[in-house]
Structures are given as C-alpha cells and as structure tokens.
Amino acid sequence: MQNQFEICIATSDHQNFAVIIAAEMESSAKARGTGIAKRTASYIAEKMLEGKAVIAFNKDGIWAGFCYIETWSHGQYVANSGLIVAPEFRKSGLAKAIKKKIFRLSRTTYPESKLFGLTTGLPVMKINSDLGYEPVTYSELTQDDAFWAGCKSCVNYEILLSKERKNCMCTAMLYDPKDHYEPEETKEDFKQHSKLYDRFMRIKQWKLLRPFLKKDLIKFFSFFN
Ligand SMILES: CC(C)(COP(=O)(O)OP(=O)(O)OC[C@H]1O[C@@H](n2cnc3c(N)ncnc32)[C@H](O)[C@@H]1OP(=O)(O)O)[C@@H](O)C(=O)NCCC(=O)NCCS
C-alpha cells in the first residue's frame, strides 16, 4: 500500500475529477443495492474548493479514491462522508488510508466536534472502529434536519421515517473527543515524542554522571603523583 498511492487534501486543481467521482458513487450504490445519499458533481467540487475533501491517485495519476467533510448542528458534529474507492483499487488498504487522512483533517479543523458516520458497510465499520469510533443509537447523532434530509435519496428512507428517525438499516458510529480513551501507543506522534524523551534522558544522565566521572579521573591521576 505504501507509495502505491498519493493521498492529499483536494484543491481547485482537482475539480475536473468531480464528475468521475459522482458517477462512481452512484454506480457503486446501485451495484450494492443499498441506499446512499446522492451527491452531485458540483457539490463534490465545492468540497474541494473549501479544502474539506481528500483525494487519492495511483502512481500514474489515475483517480483512485475520495472522501469529504460535512458539518452539522453549527459545527458540533462532523461527518466524513462519501467515501469511495475506484473498483480497480479496492481491497488494498486505500479506504483505510483515505479515512485516516480525512479523520486527521477533521480533528485539526474541528477539534471540539463529535465525528460520526452512518453506514451499512462492513469495511467502513472496521475502519471507523480502528479510528476510535464506537457504535451508538441514532439519538447520539446530530438532530440537524438538513443532515437527515440527505437520506431522502436512499432506498431505505421509508424505513427511517417509519421508525421516526430512531433507527434504520445503517449502523451509527461516533467519535467523541471529550469521551474517548486513546492508548499512548496508538498516538501518531508517540514515536516522535519517545525519541525526544530518550534523547532528553541520555543528556540528563550524562549531566548527572559528569561530576562523578571527573572526580574518579582526578583520583586516578592523583594516584600516580
Ligand atoms: C467500501 C470501500 C470504500 C472499501 O474500500 P477498500 O479500499 O477496498 O477498503 P480497504 O482495503 O481499506 O479495507 C478496509 C477494511 O475492510 C475490509 N474490507 C474491504 N472490502 C471488504 C468487503 N467487501 N467485505 C468485507 N470486508 C472488506 C478489509 O479487509 C479491511 O479490513 P482490515 O482492516 O481488517 O484489514 C469500497 O469498497 C467502495 O468504494 N465501495 C463503494 C462505496 C461504499 O460502499 N462506500 C462506503 C459508504 S458508507
């Protein structure tokens, strides 16, 4: 997987790919036969312009994957939506790498926000849970009507309505930065910090031992005098 793809934050330079991405999202949803909120090419291009999207290419510059950020309830909630990997590049860890990148971008841009996702897909559940998301009931998600309006184009929308938005076919997952345990070892900068810490300890030990080393040397030389 490493070096096989270039994964970057999308910019205006990538707008030409919006049409391909929207088409792939639609055909993948049809192939799966499951519901998906429909995204237009212009909506995707807008996300690119806002710096709220991640795009991936293979080493020959062929478009390989995409995902974008949406905010709800005045920024209290953030969703990393529209994850898509081109069929020829699937099952090589690309979705995982894209989600990691957009997760970091979301955490940096909206450090106080809760991150959430709604999915029927096992790969996405696996990836989210590796990132620290936990399964929750729909009551824990944004109650912003604009978010739920996105489900209107989903084939399961009638089910969602019949359950009064409390339940549907998708599993809800949430990452709450204020209620989240992250082991030190999984933190990205742990290695960097531990290297700095090792260096700090070596300097400290050397400084502490130096006076004793000097004394011993003095004793050693005084023996010959
Ligand atoms: C879902 C999708 C993004 C996964 O992309 P991918 O690059 O193949 O995923 P990855 O290779 O990063 O795999 C991530 C994990 O899911 C697993 N996985 C991938 N495809 C899977 C499948 N079809 N069934 C079960 N598990 C699968 C992988 O083994 C990996 O698990 P691991 O961490 O335990 O090794 C891709 O299939 C896709 O674009 N599908 C159509 C759009 C879609 O469904 N988007 C999600 C909307 S919520």
The ligand as a Gaussian input file, in Angstrom:
#p B3LYP/6-31G(d) Opt

LIG

0 1
 C      -16.144000       0.419000       0.971000
 C      -14.882000       0.781000       0.216000
 C      -14.651000       2.273000       0.349000
 C      -13.699000      -0.004000       0.816000
 O      -12.515000       0.378000       0.126000
 P      -11.186000      -0.506000       0.168000
 O      -10.056000       0.356000      -0.286000
 O      -11.421000      -1.745000      -0.586000
 O      -11.052000      -0.834000       1.732000
 P       -9.719000      -1.256000       2.484000
 O       -8.868000      -2.067000       1.544000
 O       -9.077000      -0.061000       3.079000
 O      -10.271000      -2.210000       3.599000
 C      -10.652000      -1.765000       4.881000
 C      -11.077000      -2.963000       5.694000
 O      -12.283000      -3.513000       5.195000
 C      -12.111000      -4.835000       4.758000
 N      -12.884000      -4.987000       3.526000
 C      -12.689000      -4.365000       2.350000
 N      -13.655000      -4.723000       1.475000
 C      -14.455000      -5.601000       2.132000
 C      -15.637000      -6.307000       1.775000
 N      -16.167000      -6.191000       0.556000
 N      -16.212000      -7.096000       2.703000
 C      -15.694000      -7.211000       3.939000
 N      -14.584000      -6.550000       4.349000
 C      -13.969000      -5.776000       3.444000
 C      -10.627000      -5.005000       4.545000
 O      -10.219000      -6.333000       4.675000
 C      -10.081000      -4.120000       5.639000
 O      -10.197000      -4.774000       6.899000
 P       -8.940000      -4.950000       7.879000
 O       -8.634000      -3.570000       8.402000
 O       -9.450000      -5.856000       8.925000
 O       -7.843000      -5.478000       7.037000
 C      -15.002000       0.403000      -1.309000
 O      -15.359000      -0.942000      -1.412000
 C      -16.026000       1.252000      -2.039000
 O      -15.690000       2.324000      -2.538000
 N      -17.281000       0.773000      -2.095000
 C      -18.376000       1.519000      -2.704000
 C      -18.764000       2.749000      -1.948000
 C      -19.071000       2.479000      -0.490000
 O      -19.620000       1.454000      -0.131000
 N      -18.712000       3.460000       0.343000
 C      -18.963000       3.422000       1.761000
 C      -20.215000       4.169000       2.039000
 S      -20.540000       4.185000       3.768000

